[in-house]
Amino acid sequence: MKIITADPTGLCFGVKRAITTLENELKKTHQVYALGSPIHNPQETERLEKLGLIVVDSPEEVPEGAVSFVRAHGVTPEVFELLRERSAKMVDGTCPFVKTAQERAKTLSQDGYIVIILGDASHPEVKGIMGYVSGEVHVLASAEAIPYELYGKRCGILSQTTQRVENFSALVSGFVSVSPEIKVYNTICRATLARQQSVCRLAEEADGMIVLGGRNSANTRKLAEIGSCSGVPTLWIEHAGELERGWLENKDIIGIAAGGSTPDWLIKELIQKLKMM
């Protein structure tokens, strides 16, 4: 059996930057409060908790005078300020690409556009971006979801950073048909695009594709969708322990792709297990 790893794959720049920053702070203070999991990967979050990370669900759960951490997904301006006021030190791990999306949304709103975000309304990144909008904002999951009330309106369009380029293009095309004026910012991060393209290339030569990453990871989900849509049998797992020998039957070339929130040590564990099968 031949094993081919997608290139690039695994931790993206923004997540790697955030985790490195968090690890450095944990070494100094031994206790850091994060608003939500710092990375959409339960195994990596568990490792960080052993180093002193404490995950909370609201700013109010961060003790006065503690060290707080803003994850790569970012937060709303209101939450950012609340954390800053409560914390003796606040470490901002917001991904630069997410910061760009936040600023684009703010600019579009200030310029009088109805802001349209392609993405998942329940995702923390999208919630954070929405917080920068002072006017009307809509989160759409696809081009088919354009509501009639937006027909004939001036709309500014951007994307959750982990969306598929094809879906973003389709949404923009949809608005071209119904809106007299649109302004578009492509806020899909380059790392996400590169990982999606690497899966497309790998699918052309693999007999089976394994996508490794957390079930709550949006970018990992997109990679699994791309693999499945290519027609190659695609398996999405969180860790090597979920891989069963039976799935590998009649597959000579196995492609491995990992989401932007999947650490290297999990990829190495999967490759090692495959070599032993």
Secondary structure, DSSP 8 states (H G I E B T S, - for coil): -EEEE-SS-SS-HHHHHHHHHHHHHHHHHS-EEEES-SSS-HHHHHHHHHTTEEEESSGGGS-TT-EEEE-TT---HHHHHHHHHH-SEEEE---HHHHHHHHHHHHHHHTT-EEEEES-TTSHHHHHHHTT-SS-EEEESSGGG--GGGTTSEEEEEE-TTS-HHHHHHHHHHHHHH-SEEEE-----HHHHHHHHHHHHHHTT-SEEEEES-TT-HHHHHHHHHHHHTTS-EEEESSGGG--GGGGTT-SEEEEEE-TT--HHHHHHHHHHHHH-
